[in-house]
Amino acid sequence: MTNDEAVAAEPPPDATPAPQSPTGPNGPAGPNGPAGPVGPARPAGSGDLPAAPAAPVAPAAPVAPAAPAVSDEERLAQLGYTQVLARRMSAFSNYAVSFTIISVLSGCLTLYLFGMNTGGPVLITWGWAGVGLMTLFVGLAMAEICSAYPTSAGLYFWAHRLAPRRSAAAWAWFAGWFNVLGQVAVTAGIDFGAASFLGAYLNLQFGFEVTPGRTILLFAAILVLHGLLNTFGVGIVAFLNNVSVWWHACGVVVIVGALTFVPDSHRPASFVFTEFVNNTGWGSGFYVVMIGLLMAQYTFTGYDASAHMTEETRDAAVAGPRGIVRSIWTSWIAGFVLLLGFTFAIQSYEGALASPTGAPPAQILLDALGATTGKLLLLVVIGAQLFCGMASVTANSRMIYAFSRDGALPFSRVWHTVSPRTRTPVAAVWLAALGALALGLPYLINETAYAAVTSIAVIGLYIAYVIPTLLRLLRREDFVRGPWHLGRWSRPVGVVAVAWVAVITVLFMLPQVSPVTWGTFNDAPLAVLAVLGFAAAWWLVSARHWFLEPASGRDGPPSGPAGGTP
């Protein structure tokens, strides 16, 4: 099923909005609520939203009719926000942000060393295929909810609207904090990976000695670059994201083409599809296979960016969900082709593992293509990683902006300020960069810190991804769909998504190397528990009295109660 098939047919151009009912499953400010917010309006975007279908889709599990056709500005006002961010992004630009953050030339290759040690070729190949399929289920479930609630607040706002009334604020609070943790970790992982590959190139070209300290300096410089680009405004970021799509597509074709036709020899298919390697120290092959899925699952992160950019996207209720789903399946195909190209072209497995560059993909390019061509294609990879990091800072800053707009971060009034010149949340941009830098610093003392950062990214994001889907399943028939939905497939897709996230949340907290020492410890559980503990303490002491409560007078959301059962 393609995402175009999942989109319900739109009504004819002369269709007019149906009258709104005074109440609905989402409360007075929900999709079927009054035309404007009940409480104080908050910042957001504008544009045109196509009319939504009105007929229920699945007879076996009836749902409330879709929301009437309104403009993007009006729909956002119904959700309790008003326009502040510039709505300049097309549907393609929205898709480009998520595709760029997934970035097969970043995630696949920065964790290729992890894959070579943790399962080897068979996990690199089949792990990608299996994880990509499961990720598509998660993305489809998210996309349906995104169409119903197109706001940059994204996951935590969805949780608030879908949860039972009495616990709605708590669900939203913790979904938001997991989302912030995952977003910051993804930015750290992407830019740290770019720093590692840039160090490898400098080593090859100029004899630059790669050390942990120098890698951190490169990491900081890249974060500063991405902070500056995002400070200039959404226009330049949108343009660079559009360029990034073609850079990635052409880059994959050129690299795979070179690795296919230039080398004198290739590995046999039996090596690529069946060879198992275990350099982890663990004796259980099954355990190694399961933790080895991290390479693929980390790559498939960040596609919630399409939701966070909806307040800057035209036709947001359709463009946002399409961006989520398209970014996943196009990356799934491109990544599979890329991994096959690299794995078939390995000339010396041990030589790649022991490469002085510290990046096996760089060594594979050199061994297979020669120094000149190898270094040129390595620059293509580094360029893709830089595009990826830039887009990640963009999405991260929008999440920080939205969450602080609702009063949920320390010093929220600072982080949700918007530049009057560029209409971008500049303070949130730099908080995103600083938070990513802080997560990367443990690499100075812990050799497994990068794998831990990727684990944190997966755990934080996927818990946040699945909370609205879980609440959507519990809510059953009174969910008001947007113009893009899954029809009768909504429930089975959601069940698979929730089950998969439950599995990977446990997997990626487990130790990755044996024996477990302070130098090899997977600190992902500590980071997750630290953020969860902080969020829980703040919730119990203070936030439960004002978060998402307009009457509190705090910066905090929207109007209208949550839309679940009491």
C-alpha positions as CSV (number, residue, x, y, z in Angstrom):
1,M,0.0,0.0,0.0
2,T,1.5,3.4,-1.0
3,N,0.8,6.5,0.9
4,D,-1.1,7.9,-2.1
5,E,-3.5,4.9,-1.8
6,A,-3.9,5.7,1.9
7,V,-5.1,9.2,1.2
8,A,-8.9,9.4,1.0
9,A,-10.4,11.0,-2.1
10,E,-10.9,14.7,-1.8
11,P,-14.4,16.3,-2.4
12,P,-15.0,18.4,-5.6
13,P,-13.6,22.0,-5.7
14,D,-16.9,23.6,-5.0
15,A,-17.4,21.7,-1.8
16,T,-18.1,24.0,1.2
17,P,-17.3,23.4,4.8
18,A,-19.9,21.5,6.7
19,P,-21.3,23.2,9.9
20,Q,-19.3,22.4,13.0
21,S,-20.9,20.6,15.9
22,P,-20.6,22.3,19.3
23,T,-18.9,19.4,20.8
24,G,-16.8,16.4,19.8
25,P,-14.5,13.7,21.1
26,N,-11.7,16.1,21.3
27,G,-13.5,18.6,23.5
28,P,-14.5,22.1,22.6
29,A,-11.3,22.9,20.8
30,G,-11.0,19.6,19.0
31,P,-11.5,19.0,15.3
32,N,-15.2,19.2,15.6
33,G,-15.2,22.1,18.0
34,P,-15.9,25.8,17.3
35,A,-14.0,27.7,14.7
36,G,-11.6,29.4,17.0
37,P,-9.7,28.6,20.2
38,V,-11.5,28.7,23.5
39,G,-8.5,30.1,25.4
40,P,-5.6,32.3,24.5
41,A,-4.2,31.7,21.1
42,R,-0.6,30.7,20.6
43,P,1.9,31.0,17.7
44,A,1.8,29.0,14.5
45,G,1.3,29.2,10.6
46,S,-1.0,29.6,7.5
47,G,-1.9,28.2,4.0
48,D,-4.7,26.3,2.3
49,L,-6.0,22.9,3.4
50,P,-7.9,20.7,1.0
51,A,-11.3,19.5,2.0
52,A,-11.5,16.3,4.0
53,P,-13.7,13.3,3.3
54,A,-16.8,13.0,5.4
55,A,-17.7,9.3,5.1
56,P,-16.5,6.7,7.6
57,V,-14.1,4.3,6.1
58,A,-14.1,1.1,8.1
59,P,-17.6,-0.4,8.8
60,A,-16.3,-2.9,11.3
61,A,-14.8,-0.1,13.5
62,P,-16.8,3.2,12.8
63,V,-15.0,6.4,13.4
64,A,-16.2,10.0,13.7
65,P,-16.4,11.9,10.4
66,A,-13.4,13.8,9.3
67,A,-13.0,17.5,10.1
68,P,-14.6,20.0,7.7
69,A,-12.5,21.8,5.1
70,V,-10.8,24.9,6.5
71,S,-7.6,26.8,5.7
72,D,-4.4,26.0,7.4
73,E,-4.7,29.1,9.6
74,E,-8.2,28.3,10.6
75,R,-7.4,24.7,11.4
76,L,-4.4,25.9,13.5
77,A,-6.7,28.3,15.3
78,Q,-9.1,25.4,16.1
79,L,-6.1,23.7,17.7
80,G,-5.5,26.8,19.9
81,Y,-2.6,28.5,18.0
82,T,-2.2,31.5,15.8
83,Q,0.2,32.2,13.0
84,V,3.8,33.3,13.8
85,L,6.2,31.1,11.8
86,A,6.5,31.8,8.1
87,R,4.5,29.2,6.0
88,R,6.8,29.0,3.0
89,M,7.4,25.2,2.6
90,S,6.0,23.2,-0.2
91,A,5.0,19.5,0.2
92,F,8.3,18.5,-1.4
93,S,10.3,20.7,1.0
94,N,8.4,19.1,3.9
95,Y,9.3,15.6,2.6
96,A,12.9,16.8,2.0
97,V,13.4,17.7,5.7
98,S,12.5,14.2,6.9
99,F,14.3,12.4,4.0
100,T,17.4,14.5,4.7
101,I,17.4,13.7,8.4
102,I,17.0,9.9,7.8
103,S,19.9,10.3,5.3
104,V,21.1,6.9,4.3
105,L,24.5,8.4,3.5
106,S,24.7,9.4,7.2
107,G,23.0,6.8,9.4
108,C,23.9,3.7,7.3
109,L,27.6,4.6,7.0
110,T,28.3,6.2,10.4
111,L,27.1,3.0,12.1
112,Y,28.6,0.6,9.4
113,L,31.5,-0.2,11.8
114,F,28.9,-1.1,14.5
115,G,27.2,-3.4,12.0
116,M,30.4,-5.0,10.9
117,N,31.2,-6.0,14.5
118,T,27.6,-6.8,15.6
119,G,26.3,-9.4,13.2
120,G,28.3,-8.6,10.1
121,P,27.0,-8.7,6.5
122,V,23.9,-10.8,7.2
123,L,22.7,-8.2,9.8
124,I,23.7,-5.3,7.6
125,T,21.6,-6.6,4.7
126,W,18.6,-8.4,6.3
127,G,18.5,-6.2,9.3
128,W,17.9,-3.2,7.1
129,A,15.2,-4.9,5.2
130,G,13.3,-6.0,8.3
131,V,13.7,-2.8,10.3
132,G,12.6,-0.7,7.3
133,L,9.4,-2.6,7.0
134,M,8.6,-2.2,10.7
135,T,9.5,1.4,10.6
136,L,7.0,1.9,7.8
137,F,4.2,0.6,10.2
138,V,5.3,3.2,12.8
139,G,5.4,6.0,10.2
140,L,2.0,5.1,8.7
141,A,0.4,5.2,12.2
142,M,2.0,8.6,13.0
143,A,1.1,10.1,9.6
144,E,-2.6,9.4,10.2
145,I,-2.5,11.4,13.5
146,C,-0.4,14.1,11.9
147,S,-3.2,14.7,9.3
148,A,-5.7,15.2,12.1
149,Y,-3.5,17.6,14.2
150,P,-1.1,19.5,11.9
151,T,0.9,21.6,14.3
152,S,4.6,21.9,15.1
153,A,3.9,20.7,18.6
154,G,3.5,17.3,17.0
155,L,3.7,14.2,19.2
156,Y,3.0,15.7,22.6
157,F,0.1,17.7,21.3
158,W,-1.3,14.6,19.7
159,A,-1.0,12.7,23.0
160,H,-2.9,15.5,24.8
161,R,-5.8,15.4,22.3
162,L,-6.0,11.6,22.3
163,A,-5.5,10.7,26.0
164,P,-8.3,10.4,28.6
165,R,-9.2,13.8,29.9
166,R,-7.9,13.4,33.5
167,S,-4.4,12.1,32.4
168,A,-4.1,14.0,29.1
169,A,-1.6,16.6,30.4
170,A,0.6,13.9,31.9
171,W,0.7,11.9,28.7
172,A,1.6,15.0,26.8
173,W,4.3,16.1,29.3
174,F,6.2,12.8,29.1
175,A,5.7,12.4,25.3
176,G,7.2,15.8,24.9
177,W,10.2,15.2,27.1
178,F,11.0,11.9,25.3
179,N,10.7,13.7,22.0
180,V,13.1,16.4,23.1
181,L,15.6,13.8,24.3
182,G,15.4,11.9,21.1
183,Q,15.7,15.0,18.9
184,V,18.7,16.3,20.7
185,A,20.4,12.8,20.6
186,V,19.6,12.5,16.8
187,T,21.3,15.8,16.2
188,A,24.3,14.8,18.3
189,G,24.5,11.4,16.5
190,I,24.3,12.9,13.0
191,D,26.8,15.7,13.5
192,F,29.2,13.5,15.5
193,G,29.1,11.0,12.6
194,A,29.9,13.9,10.1
195,A,32.8,14.9,12.3
196,S,34.2,11.4,12.3
197,F,34.0,11.2,8.5
198,L,35.4,14.6,8.1
199,G,38.3,13.6,10.3
200,A,38.8,10.5,8.1
201,Y,39.0,12.7,5.0
202,L,41.5,15.1,6.7
203,N,43.6,12.1,7.7
204,L,43.7,10.8,4.2
205,Q,44.3,14.2,2.5
206,F,46.5,16.0,5.0
207,G,47.7,13.4,7.5
208,F,45.4,14.8,10.2
209,E,45.7,12.6,13.3
210,V,42.2,11.6,14.5
211,T,41.9,11.7,18.3
212,P,38.8,11.9,20.5
213,G,39.6,15.6,21.3
214,R,40.0,16.6,17.7
215,T,36.8,14.8,16.7
216,I,34.9,16.7,19.4
217,L,36.4,20.0,18.1
218,L,35.2,19.1,14.6
219,F,31.8,18.1,16.1
220,A,31.5,21.5,17.8
221,A,32.4,23.4,14.6
222,I,29.8,21.5,12.6
223,L,27.1,22.3,15.2
224,V,28.1,26.0,15.0
225,L,27.8,25.9,11.2
226,H,24.3,24.3,11.4
227,G,23.2,26.8,14.0
228,L,24.2,29.7,11.8
229,L,22.4,28.3,8.8
230,N,19.2,27.9,10.8
231,T,19.6,31.4,12.2
232,F,19.3,32.9,8.7
233,G,15.7,31.7,8.2
234,V,13.6,28.9,6.9
235,G,14.0,30.0,3.2
236,I,17.6,29.1,2.9
237,V,17.0,25.9,4.9
238,A,14.2,24.8,2.7
239,F,16.3,25.5,-0.4
240,L,19.2,23.4,1.0
241,N,16.9,20.6,2.0
242,N,15.6,20.5,-1.6
243,V,19.2,20.3,-2.9
244,S,19.8,17.6,-0.3
245,V,17.2,15.2,-1.7
246,W,19.0,15.3,-5.1
247,W,22.4,15.2,-3.5
248,H,21.4,12.0,-1.7
249,A,19.7,10.4,-4.7
250,C,22.5,11.2,-7.1
251,G,25.1,10.3,-4.5
252,V,23.7,6.9,-3.9
253,V,23.6,6.2,-7.6
254,V,27.2,7.4,-8.3
255,I,28.7,5.6,-5.3
256,V,26.9,2.3,-5.9
257,G,27.6,2.6,-9.6
258,A,31.3,3.1,-8.9
259,L,31.5,0.3,-6.4
260,T,29.7,-2.0,-8.9
261,F,31.7,-1.4,-12.0
262,V,35.2,-0.2,-11.0
263,P,36.6,-2.9,-8.6
264,D,38.3,-5.9,-10.1
265,S,36.6,-8.3,-7.6
266,H,33.5,-8.4,-5.4
267,R,32.4,-10.5,-2.5
268,P,30.1,-13.4,-3.4
269,A,26.4,-13.2,-2.7
270,S,26.7,-15.9,0.0
271,F,29.0,-13.5,1.9
272,V,26.7,-10.5,1.6
273,F,23.5,-12.4,2.5
274,T,24.6,-15.1,5.0
275,E,28.0,-14.2,6.6
276,F,27.7,-13.7,10.4
277,V,30.4,-11.9,12.4
278,N,30.5,-11.5,16.1
279,N,33.2,-9.2,17.6
280,T,31.1,-8.1,20.6
281,G,32.4,-10.6,23.1
282,W,28.9,-12.0,23.7
283,G,28.4,-15.7,23.2
284,S,24.8,-15.7,22.1
285,G,24.3,-15.2,18.4
286,F,20.6,-14.4,18.9
287,Y,21.5,-11.6,21.3
288,V,24.0,-10.2,18.9
289,V,21.5,-10.3,16.0
290,M,19.0,-8.3,18.1
291,I,21.3,-5.6,19.3
292,G,22.7,-5.4,15.8
293,L,19.4,-4.0,14.6
294,L,20.5,-0.6,16.0
295,M,22.4,0.2,12.8
296,A,19.2,0.2,10.7
297,Q,16.8,1.5,13.4
298,Y,19.0,4.5,14.2
299,T,19.0,5.5,10.5
300,F,15.2,5.4,10.5
301,T,14.8,8.3,12.9
302,G,13.9,11.9,12.6
303,Y,10.9,11.6,10.2
304,D,8.7,13.3,12.7
305,A,10.4,16.4,11.3
306,S,7.6,16.5,8.7
307,A,5.1,17.0,11.6
308,H,7.2,19.6,13.3
309,M,7.4,21.6,10.1
310,T,3.6,21.6,9.4
311,E,3.2,25.1,10.7
312,E,5.6,26.2,8.0
313,T,4.1,24.0,5.3
314,R,1.3,24.7,2.9
315,D,-1.6,22.2,2.8
316,A,-0.2,20.8,6.0
317,A,-2.8,18.2,6.8
318,V,-1.9,16.3,3.6
319,A,1.7,17.4,3.0
320,G,2.8,16.5,6.5
321,P,1.7,12.9,6.6
322,R,2.8,12.3,3.0
323,G,6.3,13.7,4.0
324,I,6.5,11.2,6.9
325,V,5.6,8.1,4.8
326,R,7.5,9.0,1.6
327,S,10.7,9.8,3.5
328,I,10.6,6.3,5.0
329,W,9.9,4.2,1.9
330,T,12.3,6.1,-0.3
331,S,15.0,5.9,2.3
332,W,14.3,2.2,2.7
333,I,15.0,1.5,-1.0
334,A,17.9,3.8,-1.3
335,G,19.6,2.5,1.9
336,F,19.2,-1.1,0.8
337,V,20.9,-0.4,-2.5
338,L,23.7,1.6,-0.8
339,L,24.4,-1.2,1.8
340,L,24.6,-3.8,-0.9
341,G,27.0,-1.7,-2.9
342,F,29.4,-1.3,0.0
343,T,29.2,-4.8,1.3
344,F,29.7,-6.5,-2.1
345,A,32.8,-4.2,-2.6
346,I,34.6,-5.0,0.6
347,Q,38.1,-6.0,-0.4
348,S,39.5,-6.8,3.1
349,Y,37.1,-7.2,6.0
350,E,39.8,-7.0,8.6
351,G,41.5,-4.2,6.8
352,A,38.3,-2.1,6.8
353,L,37.8,-2.8,10.5
354,A,41.3,-1.7,11.4
355,S,41.3,1.3,9.1
356,P,43.5,4.2,10.4
357,T,40.7,6.5,9.3
358,G,38.4,5.1,11.9
359,A,35.7,4.8,9.3
360,P,35.4,1.5,7.4
361,P,33.2,2.9,4.6
362,A,36.0,5.3,3.8
363,Q,38.5,2.4,3.7
364,I,36.2,0.4,1.4
365,L,36.0,3.3,-1.0
366,L,39.8,3.6,-1.0
367,D,40.4,-0.2,-1.4
368,A,37.8,-0.6,-4.2
369,L,38.2,2.6,-6.2
370,G,41.7,3.9,-5.5
371,A,42.8,7.0,-3.5
372,T,41.6,9.8,-5.8
373,T,38.1,8.5,-6.6
374,G,37.7,7.1,-3.0
375,K,38.4,10.5,-1.5
376,L,36.1,12.3,-4.0
377,L,33.2,10.0,-3.1
378,L,34.0,10.4,0.6
379,L,33.3,14.1,0.1
380,V,29.9,13.2,-1.3
381,V,29.2,11.3,1.8
382,I,30.4,14.1,4.1
383,G,28.2,16.6,2.2
384,A,25.1,14.4,2.7
385,Q,25.9,14.2,6.4
386,L,26.2,18.0,6.7
387,F,22.8,18.4,4.9
388,C,21.4,15.8,7.4
389,G,22.7,17.6,10.5
390,M,21.4,21.0,9.3
391,A,17.9,19.5,8.8
392,S,18.0,17.8,12.2
393,V,18.8,21.1,13.9
394,T,15.8,22.7,12.1
395,A,13.4,20.0,13.3
396,N,14.9,19.9,16.8
397,S,14.6,23.7,17.2
398,R,10.9,23.6,16.1
399,M,10.1,20.9,18.7
400,I,11.9,23.0,21.4
401,Y,10.1,26.1,20.2
402,A,6.7,24.4,20.4
403,F,7.3,22.7,23.8
404,S,8.6,25.9,25.4
405,R,5.7,27.8,23.8
406,D,3.6,25.6,26.1
407,G,5.9,26.4,29.1
408,A,7.4,22.9,29.4
409,L,11.2,23.7,29.3
410,P,13.2,25.7,31.9
411,F,13.4,29.3,30.8
412,S,10.6,28.7,28.2
413,R,10.1,32.4,27.6
414,V,13.6,32.6,26.1
415,W,13.4,29.5,23.9
416,H,10.1,30.3,22.2
417,T,11.1,33.8,21.1
418,V,11.0,34.3,17.3
419,S,13.3,36.6,15.3
420,P,11.2,39.5,13.9
421,R,13.4,39.6,10.8
422,T,13.6,35.9,9.9
423,R,10.5,34.6,11.8
424,T,12.5,31.7,13.0
425,P,13.0,30.5,16.7
426,V,16.7,31.5,16.9
427,A,17.1,30.8,20.6
428,A,15.7,27.3,20.2
429,V,18.2,26.7,17.3
430,W,21.1,27.4,19.6
431,L,19.7,25.4,22.5
432,A,19.4,22.4,20.1
433,A,23.0,22.8,19.1
434,L,24.3,23.2,22.7
435,G,22.3,20.1,23.9
436,A,23.7,18.0,21.1
437,L,27.3,19.1,22.0
438,A,26.7,18.1,25.6
439,L,25.6,14.6,24.6
440,G,28.7,14.1,22.5
441,L,31.2,15.1,25.2
442,P,31.3,11.6,26.9
443,Y,33.2,10.3,23.8
444,L,36.3,11.8,25.4
445,I,36.3,9.1,28.1
446,N,34.0,6.3,26.7
447,E,34.8,4.5,23.4
448,T,31.2,3.3,23.1
449,A,29.7,6.8,23.6
450,Y,28.6,7.2,20.0
451,A,26.7,3.9,19.9
452,A,25.1,5.0,23.2
453,V,24.0,8.4,21.7
454,T,22.3,6.5,18.8
455,S,20.6,4.3,21.3
456,I,19.3,7.3,23.2
457,A,18.0,8.8,20.0
458,V,16.1,5.6,19.1
459,I,14.7,5.1,22.5
460,G,13.7,8.7,23.1
461,L,12.1,9.2,19.7
462,Y,10.3,5.9,19.3
463,I,8.7,6.1,22.8
464,A,7.5,9.6,21.8
465,Y,6.4,8.3,18.3
466,V,4.3,5.4,19.8
467,I,2.5,7.2,22.6
468,P,0.0,8.9,20.4
469,T,-0.5,5.7,18.4
470,L,-1.2,3.7,21.6
471,L,-3.7,6.3,22.7
472,R,-5.3,6.3,19.3
473,L,-5.8,2.5,19.6
474,L,-7.3,2.9,23.1
475,R,-9.6,5.6,21.8
476,R,-11.1,3.4,19.1
477,E,-14.0,4.8,17.2
478,D,-14.2,8.4,18.3
479,F,-10.9,9.6,16.6
480,V,-11.7,12.3,14.1
481,R,-9.6,11.7,11.1
482,G,-7.9,14.2,8.9
483,P,-7.9,14.2,5.1
484,W,-5.1,11.6,5.0
485,H,-5.9,8.3,6.7
486,L,-5.4,4.5,6.6
487,G,-9.1,3.5,6.5
488,R,-9.7,0.0,7.8
489,W,-6.0,-0.6,8.1
490,S,-5.6,1.9,10.9
491,R,-5.9,-0.4,13.8
492,P,-3.8,-3.4,12.6
493,V,-1.0,-1.0,11.5
494,G,-1.1,0.7,14.9
495,V,-0.9,-2.6,16.8
496,V,2.2,-3.7,14.9
497,A,3.8,-0.2,15.5
498,V,3.2,-0.4,19.2
499,A,4.6,-3.9,19.5
500,W,7.7,-3.1,17.5
501,V,8.6,-0.1,19.6
502,A,8.1,-2.1,22.8
503,V,10.7,-4.5,21.6
504,I,13.4,-2.0,20.4
505,T,13.0,0.1,23.6
506,V,14.3,-2.9,25.6
507,L,16.9,-4.0,23.1
508,F,18.8,-0.8,22.8
509,M,19.2,-0.3,26.5
510,L,21.1,-3.6,26.8
511,P,25.0,-3.8,26.9
512,Q,26.5,-3.9,23.4
513,V,30.0,-5.1,24.3
514,S,31.3,-7.8,26.7
515,P,32.9,-7.6,29.2
516,V,31.0,-4.6,30.5
517,T,33.3,-2.0,32.0
518,W,33.2,1.8,32.6
519,G,34.9,2.2,29.2
520,T,32.3,0.0,27.3
521,F,29.2,0.6,29.3
522,N,26.0,1.5,27.3
523,D,25.0,4.7,29.1
524,A,21.7,5.0,27.2
525,P,19.7,3.8,30.2
526,L,21.3,6.4,32.4
527,A,20.6,9.2,30.0
528,V,17.0,8.1,29.6
529,L,16.5,7.7,33.4
530,A,18.0,11.1,34.1
531,V,15.7,12.9,31.7
532,L,12.7,10.8,32.8
533,G,13.6,11.5,36.5
534,F,13.9,15.2,35.9
535,A,10.6,15.4,34.0
536,A,8.8,13.3,36.6
537,A,10.1,15.4,39.5
538,W,9.1,18.6,37.8
539,W,5.7,17.2,37.0
540,L,5.0,16.1,40.5
541,V,6.3,19.3,42.2
542,S,4.9,21.9,39.8
543,A,3.9,21.1,36.2
544,R,0.9,19.0,36.9
545,H,-0.8,22.2,38.3
546,W,-0.3,24.3,35.1
547,F,0.9,22.3,32.1
548,L,-1.8,22.6,29.4
549,E,-4.0,24.5,31.7
550,P,-4.9,27.9,30.2
551,A,-6.4,29.1,33.4
552,S,-3.0,28.9,35.1
553,G,-1.7,32.0,33.3
554,R,1.5,30.3,32.4
555,D,2.9,30.0,28.9
556,G,1.1,26.9,28.0
557,P,-1.2,25.6,25.5
558,P,-3.9,25.8,23.9
559,S,-7.2,26.1,24.8
560,G,-9.7,23.5,25.3
561,P,-9.6,20.3,27.4
562,A,-8.2,17.1,26.2
563,G,-10.4,14.9,24.2
564,G,-10.6,11.6,25.9
565,T,-12.9,10.0,28.3
566,P,-13.0,11.3,31.8
